[in-house]
Amino acid sequence: MTRLLAIDTSSAWCSVALSLGDAVPVLRHEAVSAGASQLLLPWIEDLLDKANLELDRLDAIAVGIGPGAFTGVRLGVAAVQGLATAANLPVLPVASLDAIAAQAMKTAGFAKIKPQHFVIAVDARMDEIYWARYEIQANQLLAKRIGDIHLSKPEAIDLTNIQYLAGSAVQVFGDRLFTKNSLPSAALDSVISISALGILDVAREMYQAGRHIPVAQLEPLYVRNKVALTTDERGIVFQKGAL
């Protein structure tokens, strides 16, 4: 029986799930904005206590490593670094868009369209999006990500030969995503967001394939290297605004 703990704090949600073999995973998932730091460890302790399971009896801990909210990504990674180090456990780093892709494949809208190729696109703030292309492959439970996760303006998204688009960018940017290609409304999912269940879906496949890593190798996936303007750059902007 594989025992996995999964967490994600890369969005405005705090999400924790515990999976014990074939049993239905137990999930805590709430919108908390900046409050995840106070909830994350108590939630983990509560799930383990209710399962009568010690932390060191887990097989691995999975965590959403981003891209996403920078503070949230760092919080999740730091928490797992502490937990996995204390319990001497391997970790399973899961990209946030891969987790959303796994969740999207379970929705009714996805099942109705049956896309061969689809895109996950989420709001990256600063008038940009994170996005990635996925392909359904025969006899595989999860879609394969084709290439890297991209950061771009909404208009630069590549929807060539895409039959389905999901993620928060659909609601935030709307028509700006469809300057080159369009999709029917039935092929759009603007509601889906990341949760620890999506992290679990990807993590199970990773664990079975032996793709867990030592906690010392765990790192966030930022994609965007520059988060904010420097003090000098802000000064230049203010000066320009004053002209």
C-alpha positions as a LaTeX table, in Angstrom:
\begin{tabular}{lrrr}
\hline
Residue & $x$ (\AA) & $y$ (\AA) & $z$ (\AA) \\
\hline
Met1 & 0.00 & 0.00 & 0.00 \\
Thr2 & 1.53 & 3.29 & $-1.13$ \\
Arg3 & 1.11 & 6.11 & 1.38 \\
Leu4 & 1.54 & 9.61 & 0.01 \\
Leu5 & 0.99 & 13.06 & 1.46 \\
Ala6 & 0.45 & 15.88 & $-1.05$ \\
Ile7 & 0.37 & 19.61 & $-0.45$ \\
Asp8 & $-0.02$ & 22.71 & $-2.56$ \\
Thr9 & 0.12 & 26.36 & $-1.54$ \\
Ser10 & 1.08 & 27.81 & $-4.92$ \\
Ser11 & $-2.28$ & 29.55 & $-5.38$ \\
Ala12 & $-4.83$ & 31.33 & $-3.18$ \\
Trp13 & $-5.86$ & 27.92 & $-1.85$ \\
Cys14 & $-4.28$ & 25.84 & 0.89 \\
Ser15 & $-4.60$ & 22.23 & $-0.15$ \\
Val16 & $-3.51$ & 19.03 & 1.60 \\
Ala17 & $-4.38$ & 15.44 & 0.69 \\
Leu18 & $-3.49$ & 12.05 & 2.13 \\
Ser19 & $-3.58$ & 8.93 & $-0.03$ \\
Leu20 & $-3.44$ & 5.44 & 1.51 \\
Gly21 & $-3.35$ & 2.75 & $-1.13$ \\
Asp22 & $-6.60$ & 2.33 & $-3.05$ \\
Ala23 & $-8.72$ & 4.21 & $-0.51$ \\
Val24 & $-10.32$ & 7.50 & $-1.55$ \\
Pro25 & $-7.85$ & 10.30 & $-0.67$ \\
Val26 & $-8.72$ & 12.59 & 2.22 \\
Leu27 & $-8.61$ & 16.27 & 1.23 \\
Arg28 & $-8.50$ & 19.63 & 3.02 \\
His29 & $-8.87$ & 22.42 & 0.47 \\
Glu30 & $-9.85$ & 25.99 & 1.27 \\
Ala31 & $-9.37$ & 29.47 & $-0.15$ \\
Val32 & $-7.14$ & 31.20 & 2.39 \\
Ser33 & $-5.21$ & 33.83 & 0.44 \\
Ala34 & $-2.28$ & 34.72 & 2.73 \\
Gly35 & $-3.33$ & 32.46 & 5.62 \\
Ala36 & $-1.81$ & 29.18 & 4.42 \\
Ser37 & 1.22 & 29.50 & 6.69 \\
Gln38 & $-0.99$ & 29.18 & 9.79 \\
Leu39 & $-3.05$ & 26.27 & 8.44 \\
Leu40 & $-0.67$ & 24.01 & 6.55 \\
Leu41 & 1.10 & 22.14 & 9.36 \\
Pro42 & $-2.01$ & 21.78 & 11.57 \\
Trp43 & $-3.92$ & 20.36 & 8.60 \\
Ile44 & $-1.17$ & 17.85 & 7.91 \\
Glu45 & $-1.08$ & 16.82 & 11.57 \\
Asp46 & $-4.87$ & 16.47 & 11.61 \\
Leu47 & $-4.96$ & 14.24 & 8.50 \\
Leu48 & $-2.23$ & 11.99 & 9.86 \\
Asp49 & $-3.85$ & 11.77 & 13.29 \\
Lys50 & $-7.23$ & 10.78 & 11.82 \\
Ala51 & $-5.50$ & 8.09 & 9.76 \\
Asn52 & $-3.59$ & 6.92 & 12.86 \\
Leu53 & $-0.39$ & 7.32 & 10.87 \\
Glu54 & 2.99 & 8.71 & 11.85 \\
Leu55 & 4.77 & 10.99 & 9.41 \\
Asp56 & 7.72 & 8.62 & 9.01 \\
Arg57 & 5.38 & 5.81 & 7.91 \\
Leu58 & 4.66 & 7.64 & 4.66 \\
Asp59 & 6.41 & 6.51 & 1.50 \\
Ala60 & 6.95 & 10.03 & 0.17 \\
Ile61 & 5.69 & 13.61 & 0.27 \\
Ala62 & 4.51 & 15.34 & $-2.91$ \\
Val63 & 4.47 & 19.11 & $-3.28$ \\
Gly64 & 3.43 & 21.63 & $-5.88$ \\
Ile65 & 6.61 & 23.47 & $-6.83$ \\
Gly66 & 5.02 & 26.11 & $-9.07$ \\
Pro67 & 4.94 & 28.14 & $-11.08$ \\
Gly68 & 2.49 & 30.14 & $-9.02$ \\
Ala69 & 2.38 & 32.70 & $-6.24$ \\
Phe70 & 5.99 & 33.16 & $-5.17$ \\
Thr71 & 5.33 & 33.31 & $-1.42$ \\
Gly72 & 3.02 & 30.31 & $-1.62$ \\
Val73 & 5.48 & 28.23 & $-3.63$ \\
Arg74 & 8.25 & 28.98 & $-1.16$ \\
Leu75 & 5.97 & 28.13 & 1.76 \\
Gly76 & 5.05 & 24.72 & 0.36 \\
Val77 & 8.60 & 23.81 & $-0.58$ \\
Ala78 & 10.00 & 24.94 & 2.78 \\
Ala79 & 7.35 & 22.98 & 4.68 \\
Val80 & 8.10 & 19.79 & 2.76 \\
Gln81 & 11.83 & 20.29 & 3.19 \\
Gly82 & 11.32 & 20.39 & 6.95 \\
Leu83 & 8.90 & 17.45 & 7.09 \\
Ala84 & 10.84 & 15.19 & 4.72 \\
Thr85 & 14.12 & 15.92 & 6.46 \\
Ala86 & 12.65 & 15.16 & 9.90 \\
Ala87 & 11.08 & 11.89 & 8.72 \\
Asn88 & 13.84 & 10.91 & 6.27 \\
Leu89 & 11.41 & 10.70 & 3.36 \\
Pro90 & 11.89 & 11.18 & $-0.39$ \\
Val91 & 9.90 & 13.89 & $-2.15$ \\
Leu92 & 7.91 & 14.17 & $-5.37$ \\
Pro93 & 8.08 & 17.63 & $-6.98$ \\
Val94 & 5.03 & 18.34 & $-9.15$ \\
Ala95 & 4.67 & 21.28 & $-11.53$ \\
Ser96 & 1.42 & 23.13 & $-10.91$ \\
Leu97 & 0.25 & 23.04 & $-14.55$ \\
Asp98 & 0.84 & 19.28 & $-14.69$ \\
Ala99 & $-1.41$ & 18.87 & $-11.64$ \\
Ile100 & $-4.13$ & 21.02 & $-13.23$ \\
Ala101 & $-3.86$ & 18.96 & $-16.42$ \\
Ala102 & $-4.44$ & 15.78 & $-14.41$ \\
Gln103 & $-7.49$ & 17.32 & $-12.76$ \\
Ala104 & $-8.85$ & 18.62 & $-16.07$ \\
Met105 & $-8.83$ & 15.13 & $-17.54$ \\
Lys106 & $-11.38$ & 14.04 & $-14.91$ \\
Thr107 & $-13.94$ & 16.75 & $-15.67$ \\
Ala108 & $-17.19$ & 16.19 & $-17.55$ \\
Gly109 & $-16.31$ & 18.86 & $-20.11$ \\
Phe110 & $-13.04$ & 17.16 & $-20.94$ \\
Ala111 & $-14.73$ & 13.77 & $-21.28$ \\
Lys112 & $-17.29$ & 15.24 & $-23.66$ \\
Ile113 & $-14.72$ & 16.88 & $-25.96$ \\
Lys114 & $-12.19$ & 14.01 & $-25.77$ \\
Pro115 & $-9.28$ & 16.20 & $-26.89$ \\
Gln116 & $-6.06$ & 14.69 & $-28.17$ \\
His117 & $-4.17$ & 17.91 & $-27.53$ \\
Phe118 & $-4.96$ & 20.55 & $-24.93$ \\
Val119 & $-3.47$ & 23.55 & $-23.14$ \\
Ile120 & $-3.42$ & 24.59 & $-19.50$ \\
Ala121 & $-3.08$ & 28.36 & $-19.03$ \\
Val122 & $-3.17$ & 30.25 & $-15.74$ \\
Asp123 & $-2.93$ & 33.88 & $-14.73$ \\
Ala124 & 0.68 & 34.77 & $-13.89$ \\
Arg125 & $-0.11$ & 38.37 & $-12.86$ \\
Met126 & 1.82 & 41.30 & $-14.38$ \\
Asp127 & $-0.38$ & 40.89 & $-17.51$ \\
Glu128 & 1.19 & 37.52 & $-18.33$ \\
Ile129 & 0.22 & 33.84 & $-18.31$ \\
Tyr130 & 1.87 & 30.52 & $-17.57$ \\
Trp131 & 0.89 & 27.92 & $-20.14$ \\
Ala132 & 1.84 & 24.49 & $-21.44$ \\
Arg133 & 0.69 & 22.07 & $-24.12$ \\
Tyr134 & $-0.35$ & 18.47 & $-23.36$ \\
Glu135 & $-0.94$ & 15.37 & $-25.44$ \\
Ile136 & $-3.08$ & 12.34 & $-24.65$ \\
Gln137 & $-1.13$ & 9.13 & $-25.22$ \\
Ala138 & $-2.49$ & 5.61 & $-25.57$ \\
Asn139 & $-2.60$ & 3.49 & $-22.43$ \\
Gln140 & $-1.45$ & 6.37 & $-20.21$ \\
Leu141 & $-3.48$ & 7.69 & $-17.29$ \\
Leu142 & $-1.90$ & 11.14 & $-17.50$ \\
Ala143 & $-1.31$ & 13.43 & $-20.44$ \\
Lys144 & 2.26 & 14.14 & $-21.49$ \\
Arg145 & 3.46 & 17.72 & $-21.34$ \\
Ile146 & 4.97 & 18.76 & $-24.66$ \\
Gly147 & 7.91 & 21.05 & $-24.02$ \\
Asp148 & 8.45 & 23.50 & $-21.19$ \\
Ile149 & 6.04 & 25.63 & $-19.22$ \\
His150 & 5.95 & 29.03 & $-20.91$ \\
Leu151 & 5.58 & 32.57 & $-19.58$ \\
Ser152 & 4.18 & 35.06 & $-22.07$ \\
Lys153 & 1.60 & 37.70 & $-22.83$ \\
Pro154 & $-1.86$ & 36.19 & $-23.34$ \\
Glu155 & $-1.74$ & 36.93 & $-27.06$ \\
Ala156 & 1.39 & 34.80 & $-27.48$ \\
Ile157 & $-0.23$ & 31.53 & $-26.42$ \\
Asp158 & $-0.01$ & 28.81 & $-29.08$ \\
Leu159 & $-3.37$ & 27.10 & $-29.58$ \\
Thr160 & $-2.51$ & 25.52 & $-32.92$ \\
Asn161 & $-4.26$ & 22.13 & $-33.22$ \\
Ile162 & $-5.57$ & 22.47 & $-29.67$ \\
Gln163 & $-9.04$ & 21.11 & $-28.89$ \\
Tyr164 & $-9.37$ & 22.14 & $-25.23$ \\
Leu165 & $-8.17$ & 24.99 & $-23.01$ \\
Ala166 & $-8.40$ & 25.09 & $-19.22$ \\
Gly167 & $-7.20$ & 27.34 & $-16.43$ \\
Ser168 & $-7.72$ & 30.70 & $-14.79$ \\
Ala169 & $-6.32$ & 32.58 & $-17.80$ \\
Val170 & $-9.54$ & 31.82 & $-19.68$ \\
Gln171 & $-11.57$ & 33.93 & $-17.27$ \\
Val172 & $-8.95$ & 36.61 & $-16.64$ \\
Phe173 & $-7.89$ & 37.31 & $-20.23$ \\
Gly174 & $-10.79$ & 36.04 & $-22.36$ \\
Asp175 & $-10.54$ & 37.04 & $-26.01$ \\
Arg176 & $-6.89$ & 38.04 & $-25.67$ \\
Leu177 & $-6.07$ & 34.32 & $-25.79$ \\
Phe178 & $-7.79$ & 33.88 & $-29.15$ \\
Thr179 & $-6.12$ & 36.39 & $-31.44$ \\
Lys180 & $-4.75$ & 33.58 & $-33.65$ \\
Asn181 & $-7.01$ & 30.59 & $-32.95$ \\
Ser182 & $-10.46$ & 30.21 & $-31.44$ \\
Leu183 & $-12.25$ & 27.46 & $-29.52$ \\
Pro184 & $-15.94$ & 26.83 & $-28.85$ \\
Ser185 & $-17.19$ & 27.63 & $-25.36$ \\
Ala186 & $-17.71$ & 23.92 & $-24.66$ \\
Ala187 & $-13.95$ & 23.44 & $-25.05$ \\
Leu188 & $-13.09$ & 26.01 & $-22.37$ \\
Asp189 & $-12.77$ & 25.49 & $-18.62$ \\
Ser190 & $-12.23$ & 28.73 & $-16.72$ \\
Val191 & $-13.17$ & 27.32 & $-13.30$ \\
Ile192 & $-10.57$ & 24.63 & $-12.68$ \\
Ser193 & $-7.73$ & 25.42 & $-10.29$ \\
Ile194 & $-4.97$ & 23.47 & $-8.65$ \\
Ser195 & $-5.58$ & 21.22 & $-5.65$ \\
Ala196 & $-3.64$ & 18.58 & $-3.76$ \\
Leu197 & $-5.69$ & 15.92 & $-5.57$ \\
Gly198 & $-4.05$ & 16.90 & $-8.84$ \\
Ile199 & $-0.67$ & 16.82 & $-7.11$ \\
Leu200 & $-1.51$ & 13.29 & $-5.94$ \\
Asp201 & $-2.52$ & 12.12 & $-9.42$ \\
Val202 & 0.85 & 13.11 & $-10.84$ \\
Ala203 & 2.79 & 12.02 & $-7.77$ \\
Arg204 & 1.41 & 8.47 & $-7.88$ \\
Glu205 & 2.70 & 8.02 & $-11.41$ \\
Met206 & 6.04 & 9.54 & $-10.47$ \\
Tyr207 & 6.42 & 7.29 & $-7.43$ \\
Gln208 & 5.56 & 4.14 & $-9.37$ \\
Ala209 & 8.15 & 5.13 & $-11.99$ \\
Gly210 & 10.79 & 5.68 & $-9.31$ \\
Arg211 & 10.99 & 9.41 & $-9.96$ \\
His212 & 11.15 & 10.52 & $-6.33$ \\
Ile213 & 14.16 & 12.57 & $-5.27$ \\
Pro214 & 16.09 & 13.26 & $-2.05$ \\
Val215 & 14.77 & 16.29 & $-0.21$ \\
Ala216 & 18.11 & 18.05 & $-0.65$ \\
Gln217 & 17.35 & 18.29 & $-4.38$ \\
Leu218 & 13.91 & 19.90 & $-3.93$ \\
Glu219 & 13.65 & 23.34 & $-5.53$ \\
Pro220 & 10.83 & 25.68 & $-6.53$ \\
Leu221 & 9.93 & 26.10 & $-10.21$ \\
Tyr222 & 9.60 & 29.83 & $-10.73$ \\
Val223 & 9.72 & 30.25 & $-14.58$ \\
Arg224 & 9.63 & 34.01 & $-14.09$ \\
Asn225 & 13.06 & 35.05 & $-12.87$ \\
Lys226 & 12.23 & 38.65 & $-12.10$ \\
Val227 & 9.46 & 39.18 & $-9.60$ \\
Ala228 & 9.47 & 42.92 & $-9.03$ \\
Leu229 & 11.16 & 46.13 & $-10.05$ \\
Thr230 & 14.31 & 47.10 & $-8.19$ \\
Thr231 & 14.39 & 50.31 & $-6.14$ \\
Asp232 & 16.31 & 52.06 & $-8.93$ \\
Glu233 & 13.85 & 50.85 & $-11.56$ \\
Arg234 & 10.88 & 52.02 & $-9.49$ \\
Gly235 & 12.56 & 55.41 & $-9.27$ \\
Ile236 & 12.89 & 55.56 & $-13.04$ \\
Val237 & 9.23 & 54.66 & $-13.49$ \\
Phe238 & 8.16 & 57.35 & $-11.02$ \\
Gln239 & 10.34 & 59.91 & $-12.77$ \\
Lys240 & 8.81 & 59.03 & $-16.12$ \\
Gly241 & 5.34 & 59.27 & $-14.64$ \\
Ala242 & 6.13 & 62.76 & $-13.38$ \\
Leu243 & 7.14 & 64.05 & $-16.81$ \\
\hline
\end{tabular}
